[in-house]
Amino acid sequence: MSMFNKLNDVESRFEQVGMKLQDPTVTGDQGQYRALMKEHADLSPIVTAYRRYKAVGEELAGAKALLVGDDDDLRQMAKEEIGPLETELESLDSELKLLLLPKDPNDDKNIVLEIRAGAGGDEAALFAMELFDAYTKYAAKQGWRVDILSTSDGNAGGYKEIIAEVSGDKVFSKLKFESGVHRVQRVPATETQGRVHTSTITVAVIPEAEEVDVVIDPNDLRIDVFRSSGKGGQSVNTTDSAVRITHIPSGIVISSQTEKSQHKNKAKGMKVLMSRLKAIEDEKAIKSASDARLAQIGTGDRSERIRTYNFPQSRITDHRIGLTTHAINAVMNSGDLGELIDPLIAHFQAEQLKNQTAS
């Protein structure tokens, strides 16, 4: 099917959905109404761009028609209009090709963000904290919310592990390429001879599972409660409010202790568990939870990495697309991760377009 046949179908469907949304029987069914509202919102950018494309095409055809007329002033005016119109038409054509790319079904979802210290001990734990802070600042710029679900503190500060929920508009679509091993090269504060050390952390970005996505048999769970040992003040530590959930078939263990309420900690722990199980299911690697985690985040060995942060040279390199930026301070201190994320998205969209053309 040609691009324009697809666009005509999309426009037709957009109009059908719009009509349905005015039907009293639909507005009375909240489930159906919400689903149609979402579909209408998803189709709207494509239809808007397509209608503009058609309007510009008509304007361009009209301007070209004037070139063969006898009126010199009209011909001159047409010549001045044709260039900008052709440029806009070309831009709209590229935009429509991107808008028609198959959509990742997880793109609109919230995520569970997991960051773990890998090779490098204390320095890795410190960098895990710094990268989490950078993600938090980036999330704030996007208008997203970050809720910490679980932490394990490093021996000299930072985090051995931190797990958080990031919620907002199209979170997974922006952060899905962050999964992998991140390598940091710098002189640690404890280094007396000024030598650069290399450490790694692993990042996993998991689309948040809904209850309808994953069915968990309560008999497959072992739930233990214990006294919190994390940060949060004395009121957190005086009761057995922390919760450890073990999913027996997979061996996944989730600990949650950031809330004062045992009930809230259990709810947070279940949210992480569901998302991990859904990720394993999606990756078709259910044979063991550890294999599924390694498939996404690697072993944490120094030789595996998707990105390197070199502080002495103020440089960040993304090894997947050969991108290098010297904006390390803006990325780490201000959360300007768009410097890295936007080129990645553009690259993988271009790859999709290439593959679609080839097929």
C-alpha positions in Angstrom: 0.0 0.0 0.0 1.4 3.4 -1.0 2.0 6.1 1.6 -1.0 8.2 0.3 -3.4 5.2 0.5 -2.4 4.7 4.1 -2.8 8.4 4.8 -6.3 8.4 3.2 -7.2 5.4 5.4 -5.9 7.2 8.5 -7.9 10.3 7.7 -11.0 8.3 7.1 -10.6 6.5 10.4 -10.0 9.8 12.2 -13.3 11.1 10.9 -15.1 7.9 11.9 -13.7 8.1 15.4 -14.7 11.7 15.6 -18.3 10.8 14.7 -18.4 7.9 17.2 -17.2 10.3 20.0 -20.4 12.3 19.4 -22.6 9.2 19.8 -24.5 9.3 23.2 -24.2 5.5 23.5 -20.4 5.8 23.3 -20.1 8.7 25.7 -22.0 6.6 28.2 -19.5 3.8 28.0 -16.4 5.2 29.8 -14.1 2.4 28.7 -15.0 2.7 25.0 -15.0 6.5 25.2 -11.5 6.6 26.7 -10.2 4.1 24.0 -11.6 6.2 21.2 -10.3 9.5 22.7 -6.8 8.0 22.8 -7.1 6.7 19.2 -8.3 10.1 18.1 -5.4 11.9 19.8 -2.9 9.4 18.3 -4.3 9.9 14.7 -4.6 13.7 15.0 -0.9 14.6 14.3 -0.9 12.5 11.2 -4.1 13.9 9.9 -3.1 17.5 10.7 0.2 17.0 8.8 -1.5 15.3 5.9 -4.2 18.0 5.5 -1.4 20.6 5.5 0.5 18.6 2.9 -2.6 18.5 0.6 -3.1 22.3 1.1 0.5 23.1 0.3 0.4 20.8 -2.7 -2.7 22.7 -4.1 -1.0 26.1 -3.4 2.1 24.9 -5.3 0.1 23.7 -8.2 -1.7 27.0 -8.4 1.6 29.0 -8.3 3.1 26.8 -11.1 0.0 27.4 -13.2 0.6 31.2 -12.9 4.0 30.8 -14.5 2.4 30.2 -17.9 0.2 33.3 -17.8 0.7 36.6 -19.5 0.8 38.8 -16.3 4.4 39.5 -15.5 3.6 40.6 -11.9 1.7 37.3 -11.2 4.5 35.3 -12.8 7.1 37.0 -10.5 4.9 36.5 -7.5 4.5 32.8 -8.4 8.3 32.4 -8.7 8.8 33.8 -5.2 6.2 31.5 -3.7 7.3 28.2 -5.4 10.6 27.8 -3.6 9.2 28.1 0.0 6.2 25.9 -0.9 8.5 23.1 -2.3 10.6 23.3 0.8 7.6 23.0 3.1 6.1 20.1 1.0 9.4 18.2 1.2 9.5 18.8 5.0 5.9 17.6 5.4 6.7 14.5 3.3 9.5 13.5 5.7 7.3 14.2 8.7 4.5 12.0 7.4 6.9 9.1 6.7 8.0 9.3 10.3 4.5 9.6 11.6 3.5 6.4 9.7 6.3 4.3 11.1 5.0 1.3 13.1 4.5 2.4 16.7 6.1 0.6 19.6 3.1 -0.5 21.7 5.1 0.5 24.8 6.0 4.0 23.8 3.2 5.7 25.7 3.9 3.7 28.9 5.4 4.8 32.2 8.6 3.0 33.1 10.5 1.3 35.9 14.0 2.6 35.9 16.7 0.4 37.4 20.3 1.6 37.9 22.9 -0.7 39.5 26.6 -0.2 40.3 28.8 -2.6 38.2 32.6 -2.8 38.1 34.4 -0.2 40.1 33.0 -0.5 43.6 32.5 2.7 45.5 33.1 4.9 42.4 30.4 3.0 40.5 27.9 3.5 43.3 28.7 7.3 43.3 28.2 7.5 39.5 24.9 5.5 39.8 23.6 8.2 42.1 24.9 11.0 39.7 23.3 9.5 36.7 20.0 8.9 38.5 20.1 12.6 39.5 20.6 13.5 35.8 17.6 11.4 34.8 15.6 13.1 37.5 16.4 16.5 36.3 15.7 15.5 32.7 12.3 14.1 33.8 11.5 17.4 35.5 12.1 19.2 32.2 9.7 16.8 30.5 7.1 17.4 33.2 7.4 13.8 34.4 7.1 12.5 37.9 9.8 10.3 39.6 9.0 8.0 42.5 11.7 6.0 44.2 10.6 2.4 44.7 13.7 0.9 46.2 17.3 1.8 47.1 20.5 0.0 48.3 23.1 2.5 49.5 26.8 2.2 48.6 29.5 1.8 51.2 30.9 5.3 50.6 27.8 7.0 49.3 25.8 6.7 46.2 23.7 3.7 45.3 24.6 0.0 44.8 21.1 -0.1 43.3 18.2 2.3 42.9 14.8 1.5 41.3 12.3 4.2 40.5 9.0 4.7 38.6 9.0 7.5 36.0 5.5 8.5 34.9 4.3 11.1 32.4 3.7 11.6 28.7 5.5 9.0 26.5 8.2 8.2 29.0 9.3 4.9 27.5 9.5 6.4 24.0 12.2 8.8 25.2 14.2 6.6 27.6 14.0 3.2 26.0 17.5 3.6 24.4 19.1 4.2 27.8 19.2 0.5 28.7 22.7 -1.0 28.8 26.1 -0.5 30.4 27.3 3.1 31.0 31.0 3.5 31.5 32.6 6.4 33.5 36.2 7.4 33.3 37.5 9.9 35.9 39.8 10.5 38.8 38.0 9.4 42.0 38.0 11.7 45.0 39.9 9.0 46.9 42.7 8.7 44.3 45.9 10.3 45.6 48.0 9.9 42.5 45.6 11.5 40.0 45.0 8.3 38.0 41.9 7.9 35.9 39.7 5.0 36.9 37.1 3.2 34.8 33.8 2.1 36.4 30.5 0.9 35.0 26.9 0.9 36.0 24.0 -0.8 34.3 20.7 0.8 33.4 17.4 -1.0 32.7 14.4 0.8 31.3 11.3 -1.4 31.7 7.8 -0.4 30.4 5.5 -0.5 33.3 3.1 -3.5 33.3 -0.6 -3.1 34.0 -2.5 -5.6 36.0 -4.1 -6.9 32.8 -0.7 -7.5 31.3 0.5 -9.9 33.9 -1.4 -12.4 36.0 0.5 -13.4 39.2 -0.7 -16.4 41.2 -0.6 -15.4 44.9 0.6 -18.9 45.6 3.8 -18.1 43.7 4.7 -15.4 46.1 6.5 -15.4 49.4 6.2 -12.1 51.2 8.4 -11.2 54.2 8.3 -8.1 56.3 11.2 -6.6 58.2 12.4 -3.4 59.8 13.6 -0.8 57.3 17.3 0.0 57.3 17.2 2.7 54.7 17.0 6.4 54.8 13.8 8.0 56.0 14.2 8.9 59.7 13.4 7.1 62.9 9.6 6.9 62.1 10.4 4.6 59.2 12.6 2.3 61.3 10.4 1.7 64.3 8.0 -0.8 62.7 8.3 -3.8 60.3 7.2 -1.7 57.4 9.7 -2.9 54.8 8.6 -5.7 52.4 10.5 -8.4 50.5 8.6 -10.1 47.7 9.9 -13.3 46.2 8.4 -14.7 43.0 9.2 -18.3 43.4 8.9 -19.6 39.8 11.3 -16.9 38.4 13.5 -16.3 41.5 13.0 -12.6 41.3 13.3 -10.9 44.7 12.0 -7.3 45.2 12.6 -5.3 48.4 10.7 -2.1 49.0 11.3 0.1 52.1 10.9 3.7 51.0 7.4 4.2 52.6 6.3 4.2 56.2 3.4 2.0 55.4 3.8 -1.8 54.8 0.8 -1.7 52.5 2.4 1.0 50.3 5.8 -0.8 50.2 4.0 -4.0 49.1 2.2 -2.1 46.3 5.4 -0.6 45.1 7.2 -3.9 45.2 4.4 -5.6 43.2 4.6 -2.8 40.6 8.3 -3.6 40.0 7.6 -7.3 40.0 4.9 -7.1 37.4 7.0 -4.9 35.1 10.0 -7.3 35.3 7.8 -10.3 34.5 6.2 -8.4 31.6 9.7 -7.5 30.3 10.8 -11.1 30.5 7.6 -12.2 28.7 8.1 -9.6 26.0 11.7 -10.7 25.4 10.7 -14.3 25.2 13.3 -15.2 27.7 11.3 -16.7 30.5 13.7 -19.6 31.2 15.2 -17.6 34.0 14.9 -14.1 35.4 18.7 -13.6 35.5 19.0 -14.4 31.8 16.3 -11.9 30.9 18.0 -9.2 33.0 21.4 -9.9 31.4 19.9 -9.7 27.9 18.9 -6.1 28.6 21.6 -4.7 30.9 24.7 -6.9 30.3 27.0 -8.2 33.0 28.5 -4.8 34.1 31.9 -5.8 32.8 34.1 -2.8 31.8 34.3 -4.0 28.2 30.6 -3.8 27.7 29.1 -0.3 27.2 26.7 1.7 25.2 28.0 5.0 26.4 31.2 6.4 27.9 31.4 9.5 30.2 35.0 10.8 30.2 35.2 13.6 32.8 38.9 14.6 32.2 38.0 15.4 28.6 34.5 16.6 29.3 33.3 14.1 26.7 30.4 11.7 26.4 30.4 9.2 23.6 27.5 7.0 22.5 29.1 4.0 20.9 26.0 2.8 19.1 25.8 5.8 16.8 29.3 7.3 17.1 27.9 10.4 18.7 30.4 12.6 20.8 29.5 15.6 22.7 31.5 17.8 25.1 28.5 18.9 27.0 29.1 16.6 30.0 28.5 19.3 32.6 25.2 20.3 31.0 24.1 16.6 30.9 25.2 15.6 34.4 24.5 18.8 36.3 21.5 20.2 34.5 19.9 17.0 33.1 20.3 18.1 29.4 20.0 14.5 28.2 18.2 15.6 25.1 21.8 16.1 23.7 22.1 12.3 23.7 18.5 11.1 23.5 17.2 13.1 20.5 20.0 12.0 18.1 19.4 8.4 19.2 15.7 8.6 18.4 16.4 10.2 15.1 19.0 7.5 14.2 16.7 4.6 15.0 13.8 6.3 13.2 16.1 6.6 10.1 17.0 2.9 10.4 13.3 2.1 10.5 12.6 4.1 7.4 15.5 2.5 5.6 14.3 -1.0 6.5 10.8 -0.1 5.5 12.0 1.2 2.1 14.1 -1.9 1.6 11.2 -4.3 2.3 
